[in-house]
Amino acid sequence: MRNEFCIDVFAFPKSIVFCCLLLLLSSQISAQTENESFENAFGLDETQSMDNKKSNAESNKYTGQISPIRKQSLSGQVDVNEDEGNHDDKDETKKGVEEVSFNAVTNSDQKNKPENEITLSDGFSEKIAGRRNRKYARYDLSEADRYAPHSDGSVLNYVLTETRLKEIRSKFMYWYVDKGGNNDDGDYQREIQASMPQVHKNFNFQLPFFGLRFNYTRVSVNGYLEFTDPPMHYTYPLVFPVRNWPKENDPSFIGIFFSKCRIGKIPPTDIDQRRPGVYFRVEEDLQNRTDQFGVEMRERLKWDIREGMIGAEAFDPKHAVVVTWKNVSFVGGIDNSLYKTNTFQMVLATDEVNTYVIFNYLNIQWTSHTEAGGDTVNGEGGISAFVGFNAGNGTGSYEYEPYSQTWMIRDLTRRGCVNGFPGRHMFKIDDDIMPSAFGSRPQRSCNLGY
């Protein structure tokens, strides 16, 4: 009887080992699907298996993780090679993930974020570092001087810090770009050539100038913005109003460097490789803009003008026009004279009641064209360019002395000192022309004190 109830003590270890083997084998078994080959289902095709693993790993990388939102320091530098690859494919799969990431990370990191650091989303699309399918780029990237900003992709409800404002105001020239946009020209005016020296531009606002109001302008390669028709011919030195008006047209214009210009050339070693020519940009409705570029344009203009003009302490710009003449040479010179160039910029700001203009003179290498008596090599020796304003129709003019049409025109790059910049000059131009009180200060008295 005792043998019937006897238990083999060695049976338990054998059973345990057998069960473990069954579990191990079952964990390695894969089911074959209807559309899958036997080799693929069971891992016999090593090449396909490796590709699948790699694909799964990449899929997990973009869908299984929430990547923190990028932070950008106030220097505006971002690694443009970051997340390099097929961005069109990734944008759709990551869209929902990024939205969650922005809310989660921004809320948790806000308290620990340094004052001099701002949190940014991807903002403007980037057409740099091989991203050829995008039209626009963040204008505050390292190559932003080449690519057009675009408010549609900008950081909305952007808050400008004092540190960032000081940084952008430390730059002499306002933004102008030669890439991006619908035609990949940025602000560059391709239409302006020797055969077509000016282009017509319409405004969606009123620009008060010299007692009149205009909703358009004509941008000329010859260093001015024009509002009414000029006479058939000019004689030198230029005199405004035109003496024979009304027999001859007396044009209304803003002349930053009124001379006969042609588009010059730059050597391949030049640091700034933006194309020589004329650039034109309009920024509207600045008072209601919340995108990064709109806010920064408004605040930069506002404080430059408030601190540069007496009586402008309450000015708040609504619209801005930025026109840049980059590397323009003089008419009548020999071929090599195309490398003798001037670069200057006009920035208009208005609230449709008050209008101010900034003249930035970056470089002046020539002063007169051959019809005004200048030589064919260096553009020197004749009547220098006219700098000033004309109301038109015989009503009044303002010539910026002592620089206009004199040898002292070269001093425009060294004097001015508006906002502490040698070469910056400023005027109030909506009614009577009033220059900034800083306009005649020499370079040694300039102080970058913003």
C-alpha positions in Angstrom: 0.0 0.0 0.0 2.8 2.3 0.8 4.1 1.9 -2.8 0.8 3.3 -4.3 1.3 6.6 -2.5 5.0 7.0 -3.1 6.0 10.1 -4.9 9.1 10.2 -7.1 11.1 13.2 -5.8 13.1 13.5 -9.0 10.0 14.1 -11.2 9.6 17.7 -10.1 13.0 19.1 -11.5 12.4 17.4 -14.8 8.9 18.9 -15.1 10.2 22.4 -14.3 13.0 22.1 -16.9 10.5 20.9 -19.5 8.1 23.7 -18.9 10.9 26.3 -19.2 12.0 24.9 -22.5 8.4 25.2 -23.8 8.2 28.8 -22.7 11.5 29.7 -24.4 10.4 28.1 -27.7 7.0 29.7 -27.7 8.5 33.2 -27.2 10.5 32.9 -30.4 7.6 31.7 -32.7 6.2 34.2 -35.2 3.0 33.9 -37.0 2.9 34.0 -40.8 0.5 36.6 -42.2 -1.5 36.2 -45.4 0.7 38.5 -47.4 4.0 37.5 -45.9 6.5 35.0 -47.2 7.6 32.2 -45.0 11.2 33.5 -44.9 10.1 37.0 -43.9 7.7 35.7 -41.3 10.3 33.6 -39.5 13.3 35.8 -40.0 15.1 33.6 -42.5 15.6 36.6 -44.9 18.4 38.4 -43.0 18.6 41.4 -45.3 14.9 42.1 -45.1 14.9 41.5 -41.4 17.7 44.1 -40.9 15.9 46.7 -43.0 12.7 46.1 -41.0 14.5 46.5 -37.7 16.1 49.8 -38.9 12.7 51.0 -40.2 11.0 50.1 -36.9 13.8 51.9 -35.0 13.4 55.1 -37.0 9.6 54.9 -36.6 9.9 54.5 -32.9 12.3 57.5 -32.8 9.7 59.9 -34.2 6.4 58.4 -32.8 7.4 56.9 -29.5 9.2 59.9 -28.0 8.3 63.4 -27.2 11.3 65.6 -28.1 11.7 68.7 -26.1 11.1 72.1 -27.8 14.3 73.7 -29.0 15.5 76.6 -27.1 17.4 79.4 -28.8 19.7 81.9 -27.1 19.3 85.6 -27.9 22.2 85.4 -30.3 19.7 83.9 -32.7 22.0 81.0 -33.7 20.4 77.6 -34.4 22.1 74.5 -35.7 20.7 74.4 -39.2 21.8 70.8 -39.7 19.7 69.6 -36.8 17.1 67.0 -37.7 18.5 66.8 -41.2 16.7 64.5 -43.5 13.3 64.2 -45.2 11.5 67.0 -43.3 8.3 66.8 -45.4 7.8 63.2 -44.2 8.6 64.0 -40.6 6.4 67.1 -40.4 3.2 65.2 -40.8 4.1 62.4 -38.4 5.5 64.8 -35.7 2.8 67.5 -35.9 0.7 66.1 -33.0 3.8 65.2 -31.0 5.3 68.6 -31.2 2.1 70.3 -30.0 2.1 68.1 -26.9 5.8 68.7 -26.4 5.4 72.5 -26.6 2.8 72.7 -24.0 4.4 70.2 -21.7 7.9 71.5 -21.8 7.1 75.2 -21.9 5.0 75.0 -18.8 7.6 72.9 -16.8 10.6 74.9 -17.9 9.2 78.4 -17.8 10.2 79.0 -14.2 13.8 77.8 -14.7 14.3 79.6 -18.1 17.0 82.3 -17.8 15.8 85.9 -18.5 18.0 86.2 -21.5 16.6 83.1 -23.2 13.5 82.8 -25.3 11.6 79.6 -26.2 10.9 79.3 -29.9 9.0 76.8 -32.1 10.3 75.9 -35.5 9.1 79.3 -36.7 9.9 80.3 -40.3 10.6 77.4 -42.7 14.2 77.0 -43.5 15.5 77.0 -47.1 19.1 76.4 -46.1 21.5 73.5 -45.6 20.0 71.5 -48.4 16.3 72.2 -47.6 15.4 73.1 -51.2 11.6 72.6 -50.9 11.1 75.6 -48.6 10.6 79.2 -49.5 11.3 80.9 -46.3 13.8 80.8 -43.5 14.0 82.1 -39.9 15.4 85.6 -40.3 17.4 85.3 -37.1 19.5 82.3 -38.2 23.2 82.6 -39.0 22.4 83.0 -42.7 19.4 85.1 -42.3 20.8 87.9 -44.3 20.1 85.8 -47.4 16.6 84.5 -46.8 13.2 86.1 -46.6 11.3 86.1 -43.3 7.6 85.1 -43.4 5.1 85.9 -40.7 2.9 82.8 -41.4 5.4 80.5 -39.8 6.7 82.9 -37.1 6.4 82.6 -33.3 3.0 84.1 -32.5 2.3 86.3 -29.5 6.1 86.9 -29.4 7.5 88.7 -26.4 10.6 90.7 -27.1 13.1 90.9 -24.3 15.2 93.9 -23.5 18.3 91.9 -24.3 17.0 90.9 -27.7 16.0 94.4 -28.5 19.4 95.7 -27.7 20.9 93.0 -29.9 18.9 93.9 -33.0 19.4 97.6 -32.5 23.1 97.1 -32.4 23.0 96.3 -36.1 23.6 99.3 -38.4 21.6 98.1 -41.5 18.0 97.0 -41.3 17.0 93.6 -42.7 17.2 93.0 -46.5 17.5 89.6 -48.2 18.2 88.2 -51.7 16.7 84.7 -51.4 13.4 83.1 -50.4 9.9 84.3 -51.2 7.7 83.4 -54.1 10.4 83.9 -56.8 13.4 83.0 -54.6 14.5 86.7 -54.9 13.7 87.8 -51.3 13.6 91.6 -51.4 15.7 91.8 -54.5 14.2 93.8 -57.4 15.2 91.8 -60.4 13.1 94.1 -62.7 15.5 97.0 -62.1 18.2 96.9 -64.7 19.9 99.2 -67.2 16.9 99.0 -69.5 14.4 99.6 -66.7 15.8 101.9 -64.0 12.7 102.0 -61.8 9.7 100.0 -60.7 6.3 101.1 -59.4 5.1 100.0 -55.9 1.7 100.4 -54.4 1.0 100.9 -50.7 -2.0 99.8 -48.8 -1.7 102.9 -46.6 -1.2 106.6 -46.8 2.4 108.0 -46.6 2.4 111.7 -45.6 5.3 113.5 -47.3 6.1 117.2 -47.5 2.5 118.2 -47.0 1.1 115.6 -49.4 -0.1 112.0 -49.1 0.8 109.1 -51.3 -0.3 105.5 -51.6 2.4 104.5 -54.1 6.0 105.2 -55.0 8.5 104.5 -57.8 11.8 102.9 -56.7 14.8 104.1 -58.9 18.2 102.6 -59.2 19.4 106.2 -59.2 19.2 106.5 -55.4 15.7 107.9 -54.8 12.0 107.2 -54.3 9.9 109.2 -56.7 6.2 110.1 -56.4 5.6 112.3 -59.5 7.1 112.6 -63.0 10.5 114.1 -63.5 11.6 116.5 -66.2 12.9 115.2 -69.5 16.5 116.2 -68.8 18.5 117.3 -65.8 21.4 119.8 -65.7 24.1 119.9 -63.1 24.2 121.0 -60.4 20.7 119.9 -59.7 18.3 122.7 -58.5 14.9 122.0 -56.9 12.2 123.1 -57.3 12.7 122.9 -61.1 13.1 126.5 -62.3 11.0 126.1 -65.4 8.0 124.6 -63.6 5.2 124.3 -64.8 6.7 124.1 -68.3 8.9 121.2 -67.0 7.9 118.6 -64.5 9.0 119.2 -60.9 9.2 115.8 -59.3 8.3 114.9 -55.8 11.0 112.6 -54.4 13.1 111.4 -51.4 16.8 111.4 -52.5 19.3 109.5 -50.4 21.9 109.6 -53.1 20.4 111.1 -56.3 22.8 110.3 -59.1 23.0 108.2 -62.2 23.8 104.7 -60.9 24.1 101.3 -62.4 24.3 97.9 -60.7 27.9 97.1 -59.8 29.8 94.0 -59.1 31.4 92.4 -56.0 34.6 90.2 -55.9 34.2 86.6 -54.8 36.2 87.3 -51.7 33.6 89.9 -50.4 32.2 88.9 -47.0 28.6 89.9 -48.0 27.7 87.9 -51.1 24.2 89.2 -51.4 23.5 90.3 -55.0 24.4 93.9 -56.0 21.3 95.8 -56.9 18.1 97.3 -55.3 16.1 95.7 -52.5 12.6 96.7 -51.5 10.5 95.6 -48.5 7.2 96.8 -47.1 5.9 95.8 -43.6 2.4 96.8 -42.8 0.0 96.9 -39.8 3.0 96.8 -37.4 0.9 98.0 -34.4 -1.3 94.8 -34.6 1.5 92.3 -35.5 2.3 89.6 -32.9 4.7 87.5 -35.1 8.4 87.7 -34.2 9.5 89.7 -37.3 6.6 92.2 -37.0 7.2 92.8 -33.3 11.0 93.2 -33.8 10.6 95.5 -36.8 8.1 97.7 -34.9 10.1 97.9 -31.7 13.4 98.5 -33.4 12.0 101.3 -35.5 10.0 102.8 -32.6 13.0 103.1 -30.3 15.5 104.2 -33.0 13.2 107.0 -34.0 12.1 108.0 -30.4 15.8 108.3 -29.4 16.9 109.8 -32.7 14.4 112.7 -33.1 13.3 115.4 -30.8 9.5 115.3 -30.3 9.1 111.7 -31.4 8.8 110.3 -27.8 5.3 109.0 -28.5 5.8 107.8 -32.0 4.5 104.2 -32.7 5.0 103.1 -36.3 2.2 101.4 -38.3 4.0 100.8 -41.6 7.6 100.6 -42.7 9.4 100.6 -46.1 13.0 99.5 -46.4 14.9 100.2 -49.6 18.5 99.2 -50.0 20.9 100.1 -52.8 23.7 97.5 -52.5 26.9 97.9 -54.5 25.7 100.3 -57.1 28.3 101.9 -59.4 28.2 105.1 -61.5 27.0 105.5 -65.1 29.7 106.1 -67.7 32.6 104.3 -66.1 34.9 101.7 -67.6 34.2 98.0 -67.0 36.6 97.8 -64.0 34.7 100.7 -62.4 31.8 98.3 -61.7 33.8 97.3 -58.7 33.8 100.9 -57.4 30.5 100.8 -55.5 28.3 102.5 -52.9 25.9 100.9 -50.5 23.2 102.8 -48.7 19.7 102.3 -47.2 16.5 104.2 -46.7 14.0 103.2 -44.0 10.6 104.9 -43.9 8.3 104.7 -40.9 4.8 106.2 -40.6 1.7 106.1 -38.5 -0.1 107.8 -41.4 0.2 111.1 -39.6 3.9 111.4 -38.9 6.6 110.1 -41.2 10.3 109.6 -40.5 13.1 108.5 -42.7 16.5 107.0 -41.8 19.4 107.2 -44.2 22.1 104.6 -43.5 25.3 105.1 -45.5 27.4 102.0 -45.3 30.0 102.7 -47.9 30.7 105.5 -50.4 33.5 104.8 -53.0 32.4 107.2 -55.7 30.7 110.6 -55.7 29.7 111.5 -59.3 28.8 110.0 -62.7 30.4 111.1 -66.0 27.5 113.3 -67.2 28.1 115.4 -64.0 31.8 115.7 -64.7 33.1 112.6 -62.9 36.0 110.6 -64.3 35.5 107.1 -65.9 37.7 105.2 -63.5 36.8 106.3 -60.0 33.7 108.4 -60.3 35.4 111.5 -58.8 35.9 115.1 -59.7 32.4 116.2 -60.9 29.2 117.4 -59.2 28.5 115.0 -56.4 25.1 113.3 -55.8 22.1 115.3 -54.6 20.9 114.4 -51.1 17.6 115.8 -50.0 13.8 116.1 -50.6 11.6 117.8 -53.1 7.8 118.4 -52.6 7.1 118.8 -56.3 5.0 121.2 -58.4 7.2 124.1 -57.5 6.2 124.0 -53.8 9.4 123.5 -51.9 12.6 121.5 -51.4 15.2 120.7 -48.8 18.9 120.0 -49.7 21.0 118.3 -47.0 23.9 120.6 -46.4 26.9 120.6 -46.2 27.0 117.1 -47.9 24.7 117.4 -51.0 26.6 118.1 -54.3 29.8 118.9 -52.5 33.1 117.1 -51.8 31.9 116.6 -48.3 29.4 113.9 -49.4 32.0 111.3 -48.4 31.5 112.4 -44.8 28.0 111.0 -44.8 29.5 107.6 -43.8 31.4 109.2 -40.9 28.9 111.7 -39.6 25.3 111.6 -38.5 25.7 109.6 -35.3 21.9 109.0 -34.9 21.5 106.2 -32.4 25.2 106.3 -32.0 26.0 105.1 -35.5 28.4 107.0 -37.8 26.7 107.1 -41.1 23.1 107.2 -39.8 21.0 110.3 -40.5 17.3 110.9 -39.7 14.6 113.3 -40.7 10.9 114.1 -40.0 9.4 114.5 -43.5 5.5 114.5 -43.2 5.2 118.2 -43.4 8.3 120.5 -43.3 11.6 118.6 -43.4 13.3 118.5 -40.1 16.7 116.8 -39.6 17.8 115.1 -36.5 19.8 117.2 -34.1 22.5 114.6 -34.3 22.9 114.9 -38.0 26.1 117.0 -38.2 28.0 115.4 -35.3 31.5 114.0 -36.2 32.4 110.3 -35.8 34.5 110.8 -32.6 31.4 112.0 -30.7 29.3 109.0 -31.6 28.3 106.8 -28.6 26.4 103.5 -28.9 24.4 104.3 -25.8 21.1 102.4 -26.4 
